[in-house]
Amino acid sequence: MTTTKETFTRLYVRLGIAEALTDEQMNTSVYELGADSLDVVDLTIAVEEEFGIELPDEEVFAKPDAGFSGREALALDTPNQWIAHIERKISGKDT
């Protein structure tokens, strides 16, 4: 069975944001790992489709109505934060 971490990493790499995600990078900002805000939107859509969950803007971006600058403040900033949030959504503990 594929873990949430493996699936998230596969999506991240498939979108071309990075060639790989190492354990050391799991607590690094996705911006520092090469993503921009458009990549985050693409990642959000891919995660929603892959896991069958909804991720409203306010769960992904810290200030979803602040306008677009290319590096919006993120509520889900690191791969580990994304993975933990996905797992909460899947388990129904975060609806």
C-alpha positions in Angstrom: 0.0 0.0 0.0 1.3 3.4 -1.0 1.7 5.9 1.9 0.4 9.5 1.8 4.0 10.7 1.8 4.9 8.5 -1.2 1.8 9.7 -3.1 2.4 13.4 -2.3 6.1 13.1 -3.3 5.1 11.4 -6.6 2.6 14.3 -7.3 5.2 16.9 -6.4 7.8 15.4 -8.8 5.2 14.7 -11.5 4.3 18.4 -11.6 7.9 19.3 -12.2 8.3 21.3 -9.0 11.3 19.2 -8.0 13.2 16.2 -9.2 12.8 14.5 -5.8 11.9 15.1 -2.2 14.4 13.9 0.4 13.6 13.3 4.1 15.7 16.5 4.8 13.5 18.5 2.6 10.2 17.5 4.2 10.3 20.4 6.7 11.5 23.0 4.1 9.1 25.6 2.6 7.8 24.5 -0.8 8.9 27.9 -2.0 12.5 27.1 -1.0 12.1 23.8 -2.8 11.4 25.6 -6.1 7.6 26.1 -6.1 5.7 29.3 -6.8 2.1 30.2 -6.1 0.9 28.7 -9.5 2.7 25.4 -8.6 0.9 25.4 -5.3 -2.4 25.8 -7.1 -1.5 22.9 -9.4 -0.4 20.8 -6.4 -3.7 21.6 -4.7 -5.7 20.4 -7.6 -3.6 17.3 -8.0 -3.9 16.4 -4.3 -7.7 17.0 -4.4 -8.0 14.6 -7.4 -5.6 12.0 -6.1 -7.0 11.8 -2.6 -10.6 12.7 -3.3 -10.6 15.6 -0.8 -11.3 19.3 -1.0 -8.7 21.9 -0.1 -10.3 25.3 0.0 -8.0 28.3 -0.6 -8.1 29.2 3.1 -6.6 25.8 4.1 -3.7 26.2 1.6 -3.0 30.0 1.6 -2.6 32.0 4.8 -4.3 35.0 3.2 -6.3 33.7 0.3 -7.8 37.2 -0.5 -4.6 39.2 -0.4 -4.1 39.2 -4.2 -1.6 37.4 -6.3 2.1 38.2 -6.1 3.7 34.9 -7.0 4.7 33.9 -3.4 1.6 34.0 -1.4 1.8 33.2 2.3 1.0 29.6 2.8 -0.9 27.9 5.6 0.5 24.6 4.3 4.2 25.6 3.8 6.2 22.4 4.0 5.7 18.9 2.5 5.2 17.5 6.0 2.4 20.1 6.7 0.7 19.1 3.4 0.9 15.4 4.3 -0.4 15.8 7.8 -3.3 17.9 6.5 -4.1 15.4 3.8 -4.1 12.6 6.4 -6.5 14.6 8.7 -8.8 15.2 5.7 -8.8 11.6 4.7 -9.5 10.4 8.3 -12.4 12.9 8.6 -10.8 14.7 11.5 -10.5 17.9 9.6 -13.7 18.7 7.7 
